[in-house]
Amino acid sequence: MSNSIRPVHLDEPAWVRRLLLVVSLGFLALFLLLPLAVVFSEALKKGWELYAQALVEPDALAAIRLTLLVAAIAVPLNLALGVAAAWAITKFQFRGKQALVTLIDLPFSVSPVVAGLIYVLLFGSHGWLGPLLKAYDLKVVYAVPGVVLATLFVTFPFVARELIPLMQAQGSEEEQAALTLGASGWQMFRRVTLPNIKWGLLYGVILCNARAMGEFGAVSVVSGHVRGLTNTIPLHVEILYNEYAYQASFAVASVLALLALVTLVLKSVVEWRGGRQLKDQALPSEFPGAAPLQLKVAG
């Protein structure tokens, strides 16, 4: 008798499978598709002309530009910081390693509003660093730098948290082999580490970018809601809605909805390509006759 563990196949009744499918599809329709439909229907309720006017209005354009600017700053910085943190945690042993992991998870456990309040207490005019900033005529809170800092804080974990388990699972054998073959640190990262983590890295960047463009709580605290200057798209939507400009608010909100849909498509593509890459990497071990995977390092 063989001692190998055989997979267990669940054979649920057909009505159970149908019920689970109906519940899942109903949940998605109620909490995902219906809100999207409401946003676009309200945005286009009064026609394309008013929809376009709401988007080209100066304050709306300023909010869109600021949102893209903040994302363009926060995402590359978090990309570099996330890769560095994941590399340090997975490739080295040092004191305070667990503390670093805890700090990476900190934005997940702290309310964004509290994070924004901390920046106000640090950089506000009556904060700890307020007099120093005032002496050099620097403004952080209620200005663009504060919006960038708040966005950096809430989006920091996404890249690192995608890479850490991936790099831990891959181990460091290939990097050690590359060093043995005479590769430099940059060659090892570019030709060995980066190809192995590229899909996880891209996935983290997509999530980071989505959160950066949609962040509300922390940015709301530090922005000061200065129209045309420190309002991002979510803040501008709130202001329009509070002013009873419903059609304009839904029109601007539709921009975020479109960005969310694009993010969802990119996320699905990355998951599919990443899954195919893992399957291809598993082929040599699954098929005894396949050629072994060889490491190549350019000189």
C-alpha positions as CSV (number, residue, x, y, z in Angstrom):
1,M,0.0,0.0,0.0
2,S,1.3,3.4,-0.9
3,N,1.9,5.9,1.9
4,S,1.6,9.0,-0.4
5,I,-1.1,11.5,0.4
6,R,-3.8,11.5,-2.1
7,P,-5.8,14.7,-2.9
8,V,-9.3,14.9,-1.5
9,H,-11.9,15.9,-4.1
10,L,-15.0,17.6,-2.7
11,D,-18.2,16.3,-4.3
12,E,-20.8,18.8,-3.2
13,P,-24.4,18.5,-4.4
14,A,-25.2,20.5,-7.5
15,W,-27.6,22.8,-5.6
16,V,-24.9,23.7,-3.2
17,R,-22.5,24.7,-6.0
18,R,-25.3,26.7,-7.7
19,L,-26.2,28.4,-4.4
20,L,-22.6,29.5,-3.7
21,L,-22.3,30.8,-7.3
22,V,-25.5,32.8,-7.0
23,V,-24.5,34.2,-3.7
24,S,-21.0,35.2,-5.0
25,L,-22.4,36.8,-8.2
26,G,-25.1,38.6,-6.2
27,F,-22.5,40.0,-3.8
28,L,-20.4,41.2,-6.6
29,A,-23.3,42.8,-8.4
30,L,-24.6,44.5,-5.3
31,F,-21.3,45.9,-3.9
32,L,-19.2,46.3,-7.1
33,L,-21.2,46.5,-10.3
34,L,-24.2,48.5,-8.9
35,P,-22.1,51.3,-7.4
36,L,-20.2,51.6,-10.7
37,A,-23.4,51.8,-12.7
38,V,-24.8,54.5,-10.4
39,V,-21.6,56.6,-10.7
40,F,-21.7,56.5,-14.5
41,S,-25.4,56.9,-14.8
42,E,-25.5,60.0,-12.6
43,A,-22.4,61.4,-14.2
44,L,-24.0,61.2,-17.7
45,K,-27.5,62.0,-16.5
46,K,-27.6,65.4,-18.0
47,G,-25.7,64.6,-21.2
48,W,-22.1,64.5,-22.4
49,E,-21.8,68.3,-22.7
50,L,-22.3,68.9,-19.0
51,Y,-20.1,65.9,-18.2
52,A,-17.2,67.3,-20.2
53,Q,-17.7,70.7,-18.7
54,A,-17.4,69.3,-15.2
55,L,-14.1,67.6,-16.1
56,V,-12.5,70.6,-17.8
57,E,-13.5,73.0,-15.0
58,P,-10.3,74.6,-13.6
59,D,-10.6,73.2,-10.0
60,A,-11.3,69.7,-11.4
61,L,-8.3,69.9,-13.7
62,A,-6.2,71.0,-10.8
63,A,-7.4,68.1,-8.7
64,I,-6.6,65.6,-11.4
65,R,-3.1,67.1,-12.0
66,L,-2.4,67.0,-8.3
67,T,-3.6,63.4,-8.0
68,L,-1.4,62.3,-10.8
69,L,1.6,64.3,-9.5
70,V,1.3,62.8,-6.0
71,A,1.1,59.3,-7.5
72,A,4.0,60.0,-9.7
73,I,6.1,60.9,-6.6
74,A,4.8,58.4,-4.1
75,V,4.9,55.3,-6.3
76,P,8.5,55.4,-7.4
77,L,9.7,56.2,-3.9
78,N,7.7,53.4,-2.4
79,L,9.0,51.1,-5.2
80,A,12.6,51.8,-4.2
81,L,11.9,51.7,-0.4
82,G,9.8,48.5,-0.8
83,V,12.5,46.7,-2.8
84,A,15.1,47.8,-0.3
85,A,13.1,46.7,2.7
86,A,12.1,43.3,1.2
87,W,15.7,42.7,0.2
88,A,17.0,43.5,3.7
89,I,14.4,41.3,5.4
90,T,14.7,38.3,3.1
91,K,18.4,38.2,2.4
92,F,20.0,39.2,5.7
93,Q,19.8,38.4,9.4
94,F,20.1,41.4,11.8
95,R,18.9,42.8,15.1
96,G,15.6,44.6,14.8
97,K,14.5,42.6,11.8
98,Q,11.1,41.8,13.4
99,A,10.7,45.5,14.3
100,L,11.3,46.5,10.7
101,V,8.5,44.1,9.6
102,T,6.2,45.6,12.2
103,L,7.0,49.1,11.0
104,I,6.2,48.1,7.4
105,D,2.7,46.9,8.6
106,L,2.1,50.1,10.7
107,P,0.1,52.0,8.0
108,F,-2.3,49.0,7.9
109,S,-3.0,49.3,11.6
110,V,-3.1,53.1,12.0
111,S,-6.1,55.0,10.8
112,P,-5.3,57.3,7.9
113,V,-6.9,60.2,9.7
114,V,-4.6,59.6,12.7
115,A,-1.7,59.5,10.4
116,G,-2.7,62.8,8.9
117,L,-3.1,64.3,12.4
118,I,0.4,63.1,13.3
119,Y,1.8,65.1,10.3
120,V,-0.2,68.1,11.4
121,L,1.3,67.8,15.0
122,L,4.8,67.5,13.5
123,F,4.8,70.0,10.7
124,G,1.9,72.4,11.5
125,S,2.5,76.0,12.4
126,H,2.1,75.1,16.1
127,G,3.7,71.6,15.8
128,W,7.1,70.4,16.9
129,L,8.9,71.4,13.7
130,G,6.5,74.3,12.9
131,P,8.8,77.2,14.1
132,L,11.8,75.7,12.3
133,L,9.9,75.4,9.0
134,K,8.5,78.9,9.5
135,A,12.0,80.3,10.0
136,Y,13.1,78.9,6.6
137,D,9.7,79.9,4.9
138,L,8.9,76.2,4.3
139,K,5.3,74.9,4.3
140,V,4.4,71.3,4.6
141,V,1.0,71.0,6.1
142,Y,-1.9,72.5,4.0
143,A,0.4,72.4,1.0
144,V,1.5,69.8,-1.7
145,P,4.4,68.4,0.4
146,G,2.0,67.4,3.2
147,V,-0.2,65.6,0.7
148,V,2.8,63.7,-0.7
149,L,4.0,62.8,2.8
150,A,0.6,61.5,3.8
151,T,0.2,59.5,0.6
152,L,3.7,58.0,1.1
153,F,2.8,56.8,4.6
154,V,-0.4,55.1,3.7
155,T,1.0,53.5,0.5
156,F,4.4,52.3,1.8
157,P,3.5,48.7,2.7
158,F,2.1,47.6,-0.6
159,V,5.3,46.9,-2.6
160,A,7.2,45.5,0.4
161,R,4.3,43.3,1.5
162,E,4.0,41.8,-2.0
163,L,7.8,41.1,-2.3
164,I,8.6,39.7,1.1
165,P,6.7,36.4,0.9
166,L,7.7,36.0,-2.7
167,M,11.4,36.5,-2.0
168,Q,11.3,34.3,1.1
169,A,9.7,31.5,-1.0
170,Q,12.4,31.8,-3.7
171,G,15.3,31.7,-1.3
172,S,18.8,33.0,-2.0
173,E,20.4,30.0,-3.8
174,E,20.4,31.7,-7.2
175,E,21.9,34.9,-5.9
176,Q,24.6,32.9,-4.1
177,A,25.4,31.0,-7.3
178,A,25.6,34.3,-9.2
179,L,28.1,35.7,-6.7
180,T,30.1,32.5,-7.0
181,L,30.2,33.0,-10.8
182,G,31.7,36.4,-10.3
183,A,28.6,38.7,-10.7
184,S,28.6,42.1,-9.1
185,G,25.8,43.2,-6.8
186,W,24.0,45.1,-9.6
187,Q,24.4,42.3,-12.1
188,M,23.0,39.8,-9.5
189,F,20.0,42.1,-8.9
190,R,19.3,42.9,-12.5
191,R,19.8,39.5,-14.1
192,V,18.8,37.1,-11.2
193,T,16.6,38.8,-8.6
194,L,14.6,41.2,-10.7
195,P,13.4,38.6,-13.3
196,N,12.2,36.4,-10.4
197,I,10.2,39.1,-8.7
198,K,9.1,41.3,-11.6
199,W,5.4,40.2,-11.6
200,G,5.1,40.5,-7.8
201,L,6.8,43.9,-8.0
202,L,4.5,45.1,-10.7
203,Y,1.5,43.8,-8.7
204,G,2.6,45.8,-5.7
205,V,3.1,48.9,-7.8
206,I,-0.4,48.7,-9.2
207,L,-1.9,48.4,-5.7
208,C,0.3,51.2,-4.5
209,N,-0.8,53.5,-7.4
210,A,-4.5,52.7,-6.8
211,R,-4.3,53.6,-3.1
212,A,-2.2,56.7,-3.9
213,M,-4.9,58.1,-6.3
214,G,-7.8,57.1,-4.1
215,E,-6.5,58.1,-0.6
216,F,-8.9,60.3,1.3
217,G,-8.5,60.2,5.1
218,A,-4.9,61.2,5.6
219,V,-4.9,63.6,2.7
220,S,-8.1,65.3,3.9
221,V,-6.4,66.2,7.2
222,V,-3.2,67.6,5.8
223,S,-4.5,69.3,2.7
224,G,-6.5,72.1,4.2
225,H,-9.0,71.7,1.3
226,V,-7.6,74.6,-0.7
227,R,-9.5,74.5,-4.0
228,G,-7.2,74.4,-7.0
229,L,-4.1,73.9,-4.9
230,T,-4.3,71.0,-2.4
231,N,-7.4,69.2,-3.4
232,T,-7.0,65.7,-4.9
233,I,-9.8,64.0,-6.9
234,P,-11.5,62.4,-3.8
235,L,-11.4,65.7,-1.9
236,H,-12.8,67.6,-4.9
237,V,-15.6,65.0,-5.2
238,E,-16.5,65.6,-1.6
239,I,-16.6,69.3,-1.9
240,L,-18.8,69.2,-5.0
241,Y,-21.2,66.8,-3.4
242,N,-21.4,68.9,-0.3
243,E,-22.2,71.9,-2.5
244,Y,-25.1,69.9,-4.1
245,A,-23.3,69.9,-7.4
246,Y,-24.3,66.2,-7.8
247,Q,-23.8,65.8,-11.5
248,A,-20.3,67.4,-11.4
249,S,-19.3,65.4,-8.4
250,F,-20.3,62.1,-10.1
251,A,-18.5,63.2,-13.2
252,V,-15.3,63.7,-11.4
253,A,-15.9,60.5,-9.4
254,S,-16.2,58.6,-12.7
255,V,-12.6,59.5,-13.4
256,L,-11.6,57.6,-10.3
257,A,-14.0,54.7,-11.3
258,L,-12.3,54.5,-14.7
259,L,-8.9,54.4,-13.0
260,A,-10.1,51.7,-10.7
261,L,-11.3,49.6,-13.7
262,V,-8.0,50.1,-15.4
263,T,-6.2,49.0,-12.2
264,L,-8.4,45.9,-12.0
265,V,-7.6,44.9,-15.6
266,L,-3.9,45.4,-15.0
267,K,-4.1,43.5,-11.7
268,S,-5.8,40.5,-13.5
269,V,-3.2,40.6,-16.3
270,V,-0.3,40.6,-13.8
271,E,-1.9,37.7,-11.8
272,W,-2.3,35.7,-15.0
273,R,1.2,36.3,-16.3
274,G,2.7,35.7,-12.8
275,G,0.8,32.4,-12.6
276,R,2.1,31.4,-16.0
277,Q,5.6,32.2,-14.9
278,L,5.3,30.1,-11.7
279,K,4.0,27.2,-13.8
280,D,6.9,27.5,-16.3
281,Q,9.4,27.6,-13.5
282,A,7.9,24.4,-12.0
283,L,8.2,22.4,-15.2
284,P,11.8,21.1,-14.7
285,S,10.9,19.6,-11.3
286,E,7.5,18.3,-12.4
287,F,8.9,16.5,-15.5
288,P,12.0,14.3,-14.9
289,G,12.9,14.4,-18.6
290,A,13.0,18.2,-18.8
291,A,16.3,20.0,-19.0
292,P,17.6,21.5,-15.7
293,L,17.3,25.2,-15.2
294,Q,20.7,26.9,-15.7
295,L,21.7,30.2,-14.3
296,K,23.3,32.7,-16.7
297,V,25.1,35.8,-15.5
298,A,26.5,38.2,-18.0
299,G,30.0,39.4,-17.4
